[in-house]
Amino acid sequence: MINRRTILGGAAIAGASLAGLAGLAALGLAGGGAADASAPGAGPGPAIPDMVMRSAAAPIEMIEYASFTCSYCARFHEETFDDFVAEFVETGRARLTYREVFFDRPSLWAALVARSAPEARYLGLVSLLYETQKDWARAPTPADISAEIRKVGLLAGLDGATIDAGLADAARAEELVA
């Protein structure tokens, strides 16, 4: 059941995510330049599209900023996400826009694999990444983490070549963190 604490808790997590992103930007780790330069459709090259559930006609838009390595984000997806979707998104009361936030390389790698999936399967792969986060995010080395994320992509039905191409896509990685 969605209640005020759930919504406020999600808002607190989103606020913390935004504060962390602002800190990365201040350190020069997350895209530079003016805010309008990173807006979708602005500047040269293709923009990273938002992943949206439900039509734009829904009266309320909830924007979820989440990191694939954030345990609180995983908890939200495990305990609250399905209820939120059933109560608000599937009834047409709200649309959900999902945006990735990056605090480390593994969350970027997970996003690159998720973004390699067809758009219709993206949010399903996102859920699978959160469900298996404890397995891949705790792998001992970066190479092991990457290999575990690759396994999640394979489990989701992506082929190895698609996953490898996604992980090697430096231009997309730069667009995601910009």
GISUL-V596072 format. One record per residue. N is the residue number from 1. SS is DSSP state (alpha for helix, beta for strand, coil for the rest). BURIAL is I if it has 24 or more other C-alpha atoms within 12 Angstrom, else O. Layout:
BEGIN
n:N ss:SS burial:BURIAL
n:N ss:SS burial:BURIAL
END
This chain:
BEGIN
n:1 ss:coil burial:O
n:2 ss:coil burial:O
n:3 ss:coil burial:O
n:4 ss:alpha burial:O
n:5 ss:alpha burial:O
n:6 ss:alpha burial:O
n:7 ss:alpha burial:O
n:8 ss:alpha burial:O
n:9 ss:alpha burial:O
n:10 ss:alpha burial:I
n:11 ss:alpha burial:O
n:12 ss:alpha burial:O
n:13 ss:alpha burial:I
n:14 ss:alpha burial:I
n:15 ss:alpha burial:O
n:16 ss:alpha burial:O
n:17 ss:alpha burial:I
n:18 ss:alpha burial:I
n:19 ss:alpha burial:O
n:20 ss:alpha burial:I
n:21 ss:alpha burial:I
n:22 ss:alpha burial:O
n:23 ss:alpha burial:O
n:24 ss:alpha burial:O
n:25 ss:alpha burial:O
n:26 ss:alpha burial:O
n:27 ss:coil burial:O
n:28 ss:coil burial:O
n:29 ss:coil burial:O
n:30 ss:coil burial:I
n:31 ss:coil burial:I
n:32 ss:coil burial:O
n:33 ss:coil burial:O
n:34 ss:coil burial:O
n:35 ss:alpha burial:O
n:36 ss:alpha burial:O
n:37 ss:alpha burial:O
n:38 ss:alpha burial:I
n:39 ss:coil burial:O
n:40 ss:coil burial:O
n:41 ss:coil burial:O
n:42 ss:coil burial:O
n:43 ss:coil burial:O
n:44 ss:coil burial:O
n:45 ss:coil burial:O
n:46 ss:coil burial:O
n:47 ss:coil burial:O
n:48 ss:coil burial:I
n:49 ss:coil burial:O
n:50 ss:coil burial:O
n:51 ss:beta burial:I
n:52 ss:beta burial:I
n:53 ss:beta burial:I
n:54 ss:coil burial:I
n:55 ss:coil burial:O
n:56 ss:coil burial:O
n:57 ss:coil burial:O
n:58 ss:coil burial:O
n:59 ss:coil burial:O
n:60 ss:beta burial:O
n:61 ss:beta burial:O
n:62 ss:beta burial:I
n:63 ss:beta burial:I
n:64 ss:beta burial:I
n:65 ss:beta burial:I
n:66 ss:beta burial:I
n:67 ss:coil burial:I
n:68 ss:coil burial:I
n:69 ss:coil burial:I
n:70 ss:coil burial:I
n:71 ss:alpha burial:O
n:72 ss:alpha burial:I
n:73 ss:alpha burial:I
n:74 ss:alpha burial:I
n:75 ss:alpha burial:I
n:76 ss:alpha burial:I
n:77 ss:alpha burial:I
n:78 ss:alpha burial:O
n:79 ss:alpha burial:O
n:80 ss:coil burial:I
n:81 ss:alpha burial:I
n:82 ss:alpha burial:O
n:83 ss:alpha burial:O
n:84 ss:alpha burial:I
n:85 ss:alpha burial:I
n:86 ss:alpha burial:O
n:87 ss:alpha burial:O
n:88 ss:alpha burial:I
n:89 ss:alpha burial:I
n:90 ss:coil burial:O
n:91 ss:coil burial:O
n:92 ss:coil burial:O
n:93 ss:coil burial:O
n:94 ss:beta burial:I
n:95 ss:beta burial:I
n:96 ss:beta burial:I
n:97 ss:beta burial:I
n:98 ss:beta burial:I
n:99 ss:beta burial:I
n:100 ss:beta burial:I
n:101 ss:coil burial:I
n:102 ss:coil burial:I
n:103 ss:coil burial:I
n:104 ss:coil burial:I
n:105 ss:alpha burial:I
n:106 ss:alpha burial:I
n:107 ss:alpha burial:I
n:108 ss:alpha burial:I
n:109 ss:alpha burial:I
n:110 ss:alpha burial:I
n:111 ss:alpha burial:I
n:112 ss:alpha burial:I
n:113 ss:alpha burial:I
n:114 ss:alpha burial:I
n:115 ss:alpha burial:I
n:116 ss:alpha burial:I
n:117 ss:coil burial:I
n:118 ss:coil burial:O
n:119 ss:alpha burial:O
n:120 ss:alpha burial:O
n:121 ss:alpha burial:O
n:122 ss:alpha burial:I
n:123 ss:alpha burial:I
n:124 ss:alpha burial:I
n:125 ss:alpha burial:I
n:126 ss:alpha burial:I
n:127 ss:alpha burial:I
n:128 ss:alpha burial:I
n:129 ss:alpha burial:I
n:130 ss:alpha burial:I
n:131 ss:alpha burial:I
n:132 ss:coil burial:I
n:133 ss:alpha burial:I
n:134 ss:alpha burial:O
n:135 ss:alpha burial:O
n:136 ss:alpha burial:I
n:137 ss:coil burial:I
n:138 ss:coil burial:O
n:139 ss:coil burial:O
n:140 ss:coil burial:O
n:141 ss:coil burial:O
n:142 ss:alpha burial:O
n:143 ss:alpha burial:O
n:144 ss:alpha burial:O
n:145 ss:alpha burial:I
n:146 ss:alpha burial:I
n:147 ss:alpha burial:I
n:148 ss:alpha burial:I
n:149 ss:alpha burial:I
n:150 ss:alpha burial:I
n:151 ss:alpha burial:I
n:152 ss:alpha burial:I
n:153 ss:alpha burial:I
n:154 ss:alpha burial:I
n:155 ss:alpha burial:O
n:156 ss:coil burial:I
n:157 ss:coil burial:O
n:158 ss:coil burial:I
n:159 ss:coil burial:O
n:160 ss:alpha burial:O
n:161 ss:alpha burial:O
n:162 ss:alpha burial:O
n:163 ss:alpha burial:I
n:164 ss:alpha burial:I
n:165 ss:alpha burial:O
n:166 ss:alpha burial:I
n:167 ss:alpha burial:I
n:168 ss:coil burial:O
n:169 ss:coil burial:O
n:170 ss:alpha burial:O
n:171 ss:alpha burial:O
n:172 ss:alpha burial:I
n:173 ss:alpha burial:I
n:174 ss:alpha burial:I
n:175 ss:alpha burial:I
n:176 ss:alpha burial:I
n:177 ss:alpha burial:I
n:178 ss:coil burial:I
END
